[in-house]
Amino acid sequence: MTSTIPTTGPTAPSLAPSTGATVELVGVIKDYGAHRALDSIDLSIAPGEFVALLGPSGCGKTTALRALSGLELINGGRILIDGEDVAAVPTNKRDIGMVFQSYSLFPHMTALENVEFGLRMRKVPSNERQQRAVEALEMVGLERMAQRFAHQLSGGQQQRVALARALVTRPRVLLLDEPLSALDAKVRVQLRDEIRRIQTELGITTVFVTHDQEEALAVADRVAVMRDGVIEQIGTPEELYATPATAFVADFVGLSNRVSAEIQAGKVLVHGKKLELLGQSLPDGPVTAFIRPEDIAIESRGIPATVVSSSFLGSLRRTRVRLEDDSLLSIQHDVDTRPEPGDAVHLRLKGSPVSAVPRT
């Protein structure tokens, strides 16, 4: 099978920006035998919004995506796309584009032919089909590699072809299931940014599944943090990081120090300093507080500690210290402060609100 890139003839409709579709999961339940993978999930996504489902392995994020795509039949609830309940609609009738962790390119087809495939199945005329496939490859920066086969492309290039193949049909919704996890770090960042650029240009409603918090925070308009089949919190990356609703979110999103503390009259008492409590109020008593590394400063006076290690991370340093009670803390600070292992230092809590859970 061979294809040539058309150079003459009428111009087919381009991959024009879309208004995006509204997506809603309403009370969605999915059981695998006695195990409940999704426990009455509610999620509403606005047209053109980019939402990431974030959580540890087994939290239900991929199951939610597969339910939305139609690859998993649900046991209860509704799945709405632009107000239409598609829970009983087959995958190929939902008008959804999907990109998976595995590239799944046809090895006997060129990049162009792989991108054309979905259009061929939809019986799009040849000239329009090839024109749209070329435009999709241009969008992902691979127009010069249109005639290469999968084995002639790098992993990142293959994933770009897979993305072009998902976009070329102009789907109402784009689903991305850990599409970057098989790539090396530098390529992951580049392709992550490309996906966000393309999604913004097209205005397509997108759901992105990942266990990598940095990816989720970097690209999503909102992030839904999942655990044990439920959504613990959904909000903007800034909201999740600055005001986590639960201790799980505080511990999972970003770095946090677990510190022994006390609740006293609604405040969190940590090493003599009273801090505001995020989330639900707790009764007086011992708790574990979650304090961000950047909310601790190295000062000339304060909580005594000994430096264990200090790492240069480019724009900042991360220093590990041991307190007199033998607990360890991580501190994030400017690169001009360069403590050495064994140095005696003092710490100050900056006073930012913290999350906490009762200590047993």
URTA-V203043 format. One record per backbone hydrogen bond with DSSP energy under -1.0 kcal/mol. CO is the residue of the C=O (numbers start at 1). NH is the residue of the N-H. Records with the same first field share a line. If there is no record, write none. Layout:
CO = NH / NH
//
This chain:
14 = 16
22 = 82
23 = 45
24 = 80
25 = 43
26 = 78
28 = 41
29 = 75 / 76
30 = 37 / 38
32 = 35
35 = 32
38 = 30
41 = 28
43 = 25
45 = 23
46 = 49
49 = 206
50 = 221 / 222
51 = 208
52 = 224
53 = 210
54 = 226
56 = 59
59 = 229
60 = 64
61 = 65
62 = 66
63 = 67
64 = 68
65 = 69
66 = 70 / 71 / 72
76 = 29
78 = 26
79 = 86
80 = 24
81 = 84
84 = 81
86 = 89
90 = 93
91 = 94
95 = 172 / 173
97 = 175
99 = 177
106 = 109
110 = 114
111 = 115
112 = 116
113 = 117
116 = 120
117 = 121
118 = 122
119 = 124
120 = 123
125 = 129
126 = 130
127 = 131
128 = 132
129 = 133
130 = 134
131 = 135
132 = 136
133 = 137
134 = 138
135 = 139
136 = 140
137 = 142
138 = 141
142 = 145
143 = 146
145 = 148
146 = 112
148 = 111
149 = 152
150 = 153
154 = 158
155 = 159
156 = 160
157 = 161
158 = 162
159 = 163
160 = 164
161 = 165
162 = 166
163 = 167
164 = 168
167 = 170
173 = 97
174 = 207
175 = 99
176 = 209
180 = 183
184 = 188
185 = 189
186 = 190
187 = 191
188 = 192
189 = 193
190 = 194
191 = 195
192 = 196
193 = 197
194 = 198
195 = 199
196 = 200
197 = 201
198 = 202
199 = 203
202 = 18
205 = 174
206 = 51
207 = 176
208 = 53
209 = 178
212 = 216
213 = 217
214 = 218
215 = 219
216 = 220
222 = 52
223 = 235
224 = 54
225 = 232 / 233
227 = 230
229 = 39
230 = 227
233 = 225
235 = 223
236 = 240
237 = 241
238 = 242
239 = 243
246 = 250
247 = 251
248 = 252
249 = 253
257 = 291
259 = 289
261 = 287
262 = 269
263 = 285
264 = 267
267 = 264
268 = 275
269 = 262
270 = 273
273 = 270
275 = 268
276 = 354
285 = 263
286 = 359
287 = 261
288 = 357
289 = 259
291 = 257
292 = 295
293 = 296 / 332
295 = 350
297 = 348
303 = 347
305 = 345
306 = 322
307 = 342
309 = 320
311 = 318
313 = 315
316 = 313
317 = 333
318 = 311
319 = 331
320 = 308 / 309
321 = 329
322 = 306
323 = 326
327 = 323
329 = 321
331 = 319
333 = 317
340 = 343
343 = 307
345 = 305
346 = 299
347 = 303
348 = 297
354 = 278
355 = 290
357 = 288
//
